[in-house]
C-alpha cells in the first residue's frame, strides 16, 4: 500500500515552512512508546515523552499508548485508572494477570491525557532467574545479581515482550503495531521481541550513550578520540559492560535507530557501531503570548523577586546598584565538568577583571542551580533573608505611622516638623530590626514554597538576564531551550545538541541571543576566552538592546515547538514500517533521508550587542543611546519571515565549511 502524499501536521502560522511527508493510516495502526520514565520522573527523558504526548495524541487518538514500570505512589497521584478502549489490549493484559503478573491501565494526567500501560515489576520478580536464562540463550548477555537497575529493566522488558506476543496474536494482520523504545532500560523489551519474531515495527532512541556519559565524566578528551577508544575495555573497566551490551544489542535489533542530535549521532556511530537513521531533536510545548510585551512584563516581575533575594543574601555588603545588576545562572545535574561549571567559573573570574579594568558599573550576580546532597540551608543565607524580611516589615510599619502623622498635620493646615514626626520608639524599632540575626528554617530546593528563594524554576528563569550552559557533554540540552521559549538569551556550545541545532537553523544565532561557544575545535583556553567575551559583550548592552534581544530570542521558540519537531518522529515511524512491512508500506530504502529545515536570517534592525569599533567605553545597563536607529518589533519579525532562506538538508555540512574528522552525515 503506497503512502499518500500529504501533510499530517500543520505548520506554524506561516513562520515555519510546510514540509510534505507521508501520512500514515493511523486508524489501521497501533503506536506504543516504551520508557522507564513513563509517569516516573528520573531525568530528561521524562520531559521528552511528557511534552511530546499532546501532539502524538492529537495525531493518533486512542491508538497511542505509553508503557513503563508501575510505582504505586506515581499511579495514585498521576494516573486516572480506566478500561482499555481496545479489546485486544485487554486480552493481552489479562494473559499476564492470570499468570500472576500485575498490569495497570489508565490515562496519564498530563496535557493530552495519553493512555498508559504500567507493569508491576515486583509482582513478576519471581521470574527473574528464568528470564536471565532466556536473555543469555537469546544474545549471550549476562546480568550480575547486584545490578538492581539492569535486573529491573530485564523484568520490564520480559513483561513487555510477553505483552506484545499476546497482543499481536489477538490482532492478526491488522492493525499493525509500531513500538518505540527509549534508552537502554527499555532495550531488553526490544531485544526479546525481535528475537521472538513478533510482527511489529520497532524504533530505538538513545538520548545519550552510556559509555559516552561515563567517559566524559572522567575528564577524557572524548570527541578528539572517538575513533581510538577500545569500547569493550572501557565499558568493562567501568563495570557497565552488561548495560553497554544491552544498549548496543537494542540499537542493532531496531528497524530504525534514532538519536536526539547530530553531535550524539557522531558519538553513537563510534560507541554503538551504527549510524542513526534519523535525528529526532527534543522539543517543548510552546505557548505563545497574545502580545509581545506580556513575556517582557513577566521578566520584570520575576526579576524584582530575585532582586529581593539578592538584597537579603548580600545584606550588610550591598554596595552595588541593583538597577545596574545583571543576573546570570547555570542549571543542571551536579556534573562539574560535563555541565561546564569549571569553564564557567574561570570565565567569570576573567569577566570580573574586564569589568574592573573598563570601570564598568554593571554588577553580575550568578546563580548555580545544581541539586546536590545537603544537610541544611547555609545559615548566613537564612539570616540574610530573615533580616531582609524584618527590615521590610519594619519599614512598612514605620511608613504607616509616619503617613498617619503627616496626614493629621496636613488636615490641621500645618507643615509637620520632620525632625519630630518620628519618636524615640520608632528609632528603637528600626535599630532592633537592623541588629536582629537569629532564625531557623527547614531546607527545600527552588520551589514557590521555599523560605530562601520562593520561586518555581520557570519563574526564576524568566527573571534572569542570561542562562549560561557551556557543557562539554550535552546530548540535547533542555535548559537553553527553556530559556529560548521564555525569551531569555543563553550561552550553549557546539558540543550540545541544542547548540548544533541552532547553528543549523539560524544564520546568526548570537543576533537572536543564542551564544554558541566552540568547545569542539578550540582548546579549553580559547573556549574560556570566547565565553568571557560573550558575557562581557552582553554586559555592554544597553537596557533597550536587551529588550530587543529578548524579543528576538522568544521568536525562535517556534523552532523548538513539538508541532514542528514532531515531524522527525513521524519520519522515523514511516521508515520503520517500510522496513518491517515492506509489502504494505513502500519507501525507497536507498533514497537519502531528507528531513528538510530552514534557516532564520540575521535580523535587520539595530545590532544586538555593541560594537567595540563604535564605542570606546562600555554601555551602562540602563542607558539609552540617542543615535539608536528606530526599532519596530512587528516590522522586524515580518521581514524575517519574508527573508527566510531556502530549505536545506538537516545534518548537511554548511556551504564553505569542510567536514570535520569524525563527523558523520545522516
N, C-alpha and C positions, 0 to 999 in steps of 0.2 A: 504494500500500500504506500504510494508516494505521499510525502507530506506536503500539504498545501502551503503556498507562499503567502503569508500574511503576518501581521504584527500582533503578537499576543499581549504586549504591554504597551500602554500609551506613553508617548514621550512627554517630557515635562514642559508644558506651557510654551512651546516654541523655542525654549532655550537649548535643549538637547536635541541633536538630530535624530530623525526617525531611523530605525535600524531594522531592516526586514530580517525575519528569522522564521524558520519553520514552526508552525503551530501544531502542538500535539493534540490528538483526540483524547483529552483528559477524561472524558466520560467513559472511555474504554481502558483506562489505566488506573493503577493504584500507586501512590508515591509514599514511601516510608523514609524517614530521616532518623538515623541512629546516632546517639551520642551519650556519653556518660553524664553530660551536663544538662540533659532534659529535665526540667524542674529542679535541678541540683546545681547550684552556683558554686563553681570551683575556680574558674579562670575566665579568660576572654572568649572561649567558645560559647559560653552561656550567652554573652551579649550577641554573638553572631546569630545563633539559632533563635533567640528571643526576638530580636529586632526584625529578622527576616520572615518571621511567622506570618505577619499580616499579608504581605504581597503574595506569599505562597498559598495561603488560604483563599485569597481573592481569585487566584488563578485556578486552583484545584478543588476548592469547596470541600465537600465531605469525602473526597478521595485522597486526602492528605493526612498522614498520621506520623507522629513523633514517637520514638521508642527510647527507653532508657531504664535505669535502675529505680526501684521503688524504695523510698525512705518515708516512713510513717509521718514524721513531722512535716516534711515537704508536701506530701499528698494532702494532709489535712488543711494546710494553710494556702496551697497554691492550685489545687485541683478540685473541680466540681465533678463528682462521680456521676456517670451516666452509662447507658447501654450503647454498645457499638451499633452504628446505623447499617453496617454490612453483616448479613448473617454468616458469611464465610469467616469473618474475623471472630465472631462469637464462637463458632465451632472450633477454630484453631486455639482460642484461649481455653475453651473447655477441655480440649485434649490434654493440655498441660496441667490444668487444675485437677482433673481427675487422676492424674499421676503424682499428686502431692506437691506441685509447684504453683505457687500463688501468682496470679497475673491480675493487674488492676487497670481499669479503663476510666477515662473521664476527659473533661476539657480543661486545658491549662488556662488559668485565669490571667492571661496577658492579652495584648492587643491582637485581634484575630481569632482568639479562643480556639486554637488548634486541638484536635483530638490527640491524646497521649495514651500509649500502652506501656505500662511500667511493670517490670519483672522483679519479684521479691527474691533477691539473691540468697538471703538467709534460709528461705524455705527449700531451696534446691541445693544447699551446700553439701548435703549427704552424697551427692553425685560427683563431687569434685575429683576423687581419685579415678573414677571410671572415665570422666571426661578428659582428665590429663592423659590417660592412656589413648583415648581417641585422637587427641591432638598429636601425640607422638607418632601414632600409626599413620596419621594423615600427612604430616610435614616434618617429622623428626625434631620438633621443638619441645624441649622440656622446661617446666616451670619449677623453680625452687619453692619449698614449702613455706619459707619465711617471707616471701614477697606477697603480702596480702592484696595489694592493688592488682598485680598480674593475675592472681588466682581469682579475684572477684571478676576481672574482665573476662576470664575464661568461662566462668559460670554464666555471666550475662550473655556472652557470645553463643554458648551452647543452647541456652534457652531461646535466643532469637533465631538461631538456625533451625531449631526444632519447630518453632512457631511458623517460620516461612515454609518448611516442608509440609506441615499440616494445611497451611493456607493455600498453597499452590495446588495441592492435591484436591482440595474442595473447589477451587476456581476453574481448573482445567486450562483451556487455551485462552480464555477471556474472562475478566480483563487481565492484561499483562501487568507485571509488577516491576517497579523501579525502586531500588534500595540505595540510599546514600549514607555512607558511614564516615564519621568524623574521628580522626586521631586514632592512635594505636590501641586505646582502650576498647574501641569498637571493632578493632581488627579481627579478633577471633570469630565473631559472627560472620564476617565476610569470608574468611578463610574456610570455615566449616561449610558454609552454604555453597561455595563454589566447588569444594571437594566432593560434595554430595550431589553435584549437578542439579541443584534446584533451579528451575527455569525462571530466572529473573535477571534484569539488567542491573549492574552494580557500578557505583561511583565511590571512590575513596578520596577523601581530602585530608592532607596533612597541613596543619596550621603552623607547625614548626617541627623540624625533625628532632627526634630525641637526642641523638648524638650531637647535633649542632648546638643545642642549648647547653649541654654538658661541656663541650669543648670551649665555647665562648666564655662560660663562667670561670674557666681555668686560665684566663688571660692568654689564650692561644692566638697566634696570628692566623686567624681562621680563613679569611677569604683569599689570602695570598698563598694558601697551602691546601686548597680544596682537593687538588689532584695528587697530593702527596701523602695523605693520611692512610694508614693501614686500618681500615674501618673495623674489621673484626677484632683486631688487637686493642684499639681504643675503646670499643664497647666492652670488651672483656675486662680491661683494667678498671673500668668504672662500675663493674658488676651490673651492667644493664644489657648484657648480650642477649638474654632471652626476650627482653622487651624489644630490643632492636630487631630481632628475628621476626617477632610478631608484626612489627611495623612494616618491615621490608616485604614479608610474605603477603600482607594485605595490599600493599602497593602493586605487587606483581599479579595478584589474583584479580584485581578490579578490572572491569571492562574499560573504565575511564579513570585516570588518575589526575587529580587537580590539586593545586596549592593556591595560597592566598595572594601571592605577589611574585613579581619577576625575580627579585633577589632570592626568594625562597625556592623558586623553580631552579635556579642555578645550584643552590645548596642541595636540593633533593636529587638532582641529576647525579651529583657526586656521592652523596651519602647513601642513597637508596637505589642507585643504578637504574633509574627510569626517568626519562624526561616527561614532565607533566604534559598531559594532552591539552588542558585548558587552565588558564589562570582565572580564579574566581575571587576578585577583590571583596573585602568586607565593607558593608555599608551600614547606614543608620536610618532610622525613621525620621525624616526631616520635616519639621512643622514650621512653615513659613508664617511670619507675622504679616498682617494686612497692611501695615505701614512701616516704612524703613526705620522711623525714629523709635519704634517700640523696643527693639532689642538694644538700641543705644541707651534708652531710659533704664532698662534693666541693668546695663553695665554700671551706670551711675549709682543706682540704688544699692547694688551689691558691693560696689567699691566702697561706698560710705560705711557699710557694715564691717568690711575688712579693716578700714581705717580705724574704727573703734577698737578692734582687737589690737592694732598696732599701738594705739595710744596707751593701752594697758600694758602691753608687752614691754614697751620701752619707757614705762613710767620712771621718771627721775632722770632719764637720759634722752628725752625727746627734744633734741636740739636741731631738728630739721623741719622743714615746711612740708606738711602733708599734701598741700595743694601742688607741690612740685616733686611728688614722690611717685615712682612707678613701681608696680607690683608684678614681679616675675614668679613663676612657680614651675616645679617639676613634679611629676606624679608617676606612680607605677610600683611594680614589685621592688622589694628591697634587694636589688641586684646591682651592687655598686658600680661595676664596670659595664655589664651588659646594658644597663639603662643610661649610661653616660654620666653618672653623678660625679665621677672622677674628673672628667674633662670640663664639666660644668663648673665645679669648684675652682679649678685652676683658671678658667676663663673669667670668673667673677673677680678673682684677685687682680687679673690684668685690667679688667674693666674699671675696677676701683682706682687703679693707678692712672688710667687715662682720664677719668672724670676729675681727679685731683689736679693733674697736670694742666688740663684745659680749663680749670677753675669753673667747672660746670656746677650749677647749683641744684641739679637734679639729684635726688636720692633714690637708690634702688633697694627695695625690700624684697627678699627672696624667701619663698616657702618651699620646703621639701615635704611633699605629701607621699610618704612611703611607709606603709604599715610595717611595724616591727614589734618584737616582743618587748613589752614594757611592764613595769610594776605599778607605776602611777604617773600622774602628770608631774612635770617639773614644778617644784614648789614655788620657785620665784615667778614662774609664769602665772600660777594661780594667784599669788599675791598681787601681781600687777593688775590682773583682770578684776579682782575684788576691789582694789583701791580705785581703779578707774570707775567702776560702777558706783562706789560710795561717793566719790567726788562728784559724779554726775547727779546723783540723787540730792546731795547736799547743795550743789549749785542751784538746782531747781527749787529746793525748799527755800533757800535764801532769796532767790529771784521772786518767788511768790510773795514773800514777806515784804521785800523791797518794793514790789509793784503795788501792793496794797497801801503802803505808807505814802508812796508817790501819788497814787490816785486820791487818797484822802486829802493830801495837802493841796492838790490842784482844785479839788471841789471847793475848798475854802478860799480859793483865789490866792494862794500863797505859792512862792517858789521855795521848795524844800531845801534845807541845808544838807547837802550831800555828805558833809562830814559827820552829821549826826543821825542820818537816816538808818544806819546800821548800828545796833547797840552792842554791848560787851558780849552778850550771849551769842550773837551771830558770829562774831570773830572766834569765840571759843569753839563753836560747832565746826567752823571751817578748819581750824587748827587741828582738831581731833581727827577730822577726815584725812588731812594730809599725813598724819602720823600713824594712822591705822595700818596694821600689817597682817594679822592672823586670819587664816581661813583654811578649810579642808574641803575637797571635792572628791567624788568618785570619777575614775577615768572613763572616757568614751572617745571615739575617733570620728572626727569630721562628720557630724550629723547636726540636724537642726536642734537636737536636744542636748548638745554638748555644752557644758558650762564654760569651756575655754574659748571655742570658736563656734558659736551656734549657727552653722550654715551647712546645708546639703552640698555635696560635691558640685552639682551643676550650678548652683547659685554662686559658689566660690569661684568657679572658672569664669563665669560671666563678669565677676567683679575685678578680675586681674587684667593687666595690660598685655602680658606676653607669656605664653607657655613655652618652656624650653625642654626639648626631649632629644638630646644628642646621643641617641642609643647606638651601641655597637652591634647589638643583636636584637632585632625587632622585626619579626616576620611580617607583621602588618603595622600596628601602632594605632590603637583606638584613641589614645589621649590627644594627639594633634588633630585627629579627625573630629573629635568632640569640640575642640576649640574652634575649628573652622565653622561648624554648623551653628555655633553660638556667636560668630563674628569676632573671635579673639585671635589675633595673629599668633603664630607659633614658629618655633625652630625645630626642624627634624633633620634627618640625614639621608644620604643616598644608600645607606645600608638598612633602611626601614622600608617596608612595603609601601607605606603611605607616601614617603618621600619620592620613591621611584614612580609611583602612580601619578603624583602631581607633576613631576618632570615630564612625563609622557603627555599629560593632558593640558598643561598650562605653559604658554610660551615664556612668560617671565614670572615664575612663582613669587619672587620677592615683592613684585609690584602688587600682588594680592595678599601680602602678609604671610607667605609661606617661605621661610628662610631655610635653605637646604645646605647643610654642612657636608662637605666631601670627606667622608671617613673611609672611603674605599681606595681611592687612588692618591691620597695625600698622607704624609706622616702624621703622627699624633701631634707634633709641634705645630705643623701647618694647619691642621684641623682646629686646634685650640685657638690659634690666631684668627682664623676665619670666624669662629663662633664669637670671639671677643669683638671683632669688627662689626658683626651683625648686631650685637647687643648695643655697642657704642653708637652705631648709626640710628638704632631705634631710640636711644636716649636723646639724640639730637632733634628728633621730630618735634614740631610744634603740636599743640593740642588739636588744632584744626587738621593737621596732616594725619594724626592718629585716628580721628573720627572718619576721615575719608578712607583710610586703610581698613578700618573695621567694616565699613560698608562693602568694600571690595572683597574682603575675606568671607563675609557672610554670603556674598553672591556665589561663591564656589560651592556652597552646600548642595546645590543640585547634583554636582558630580558624585557626591557621597550618598545620595539617596538610593535606597534599595529599588525604587521604581526604575532607576537606570541600571544599577549594578546587578539586579536580579537577572538580567538577560544573559549574563555569563553562566549562571546556574542552568538556565533554560537550555543553553547550547550544550552544556555537559550532559544533560539528560537525553537530549536528542541523539548525541553521539553514542551514548551507552546503549540506547535502544537499537540503533542501527547495527551495533556490534553483537548484541545479544540475540536479536531477532532480525537478521538481515533479509529474510523473506517478506517481512511485514513493513519494516521501516528502512527506507532507502537513504543512504548518504554515502557519497564517494569517499572511501577511506583514504585515498591518496590526495584528495583535494587539500590545499593549505587551509588551516583554521584561521579564518579572518574574522576576528571579533573587532569590529570597527569602533573607533572612538573619534575624538576631535580634540582640537587644542584651542583654549582660550587665548585671544591675542593680548598683547600688552595694553593696559589702559591708556586712553588718550589724554587724560587731564594731567593736573599737576603731579610731579614726581612724588612717590610715596614716602621717600626719605630724602633729607637734604643732601645736596652735592657738595663735596669738600672744595671743589673748584670755585663755587659761588660764594660760600660763607667762610670767613676766616675763623669765626668762633662758633661754638655750638649754639643751637637754638635753646631757649628755655622751654620747659614743657607746656607752659600755658600762654606763650606769646604768639600772637597772630602776625603774619607778615603782610605788610601793606602792598607788596608787589606780587602776592599770590594771584595767579590767574583765576578767573571765575570758575566755579565748580558746580555742576548740576548732576546729582546722583542719577536721576532718571535718564537724563540725556546720555550720560556715560554708559549706563547699563545697556541702553538701546544700541549705542554704537558698537559695544562689544558683541551683542547678539548678531548685528548685521555683518560683522567682520570676523566671525569665527572662521578659522582656516578649514580647508577641505579635510574630509575624514582621512585618517591614516590608519595603518595597521598596528594595533597594540603589540608591544614587545619588539617591534622592528627597531633597528638602530637608527636614530635620527640622522637626517641628511648632513653630511660633512663630519660625522663622528665615526671613528673607527671602532669596530667591535673589540672589546677588551678580552684578554685571555681568560678563559673560564666562563665567559658569558654564553648562555645558550639562547637560541631563538625558537619560540614555540609558534 
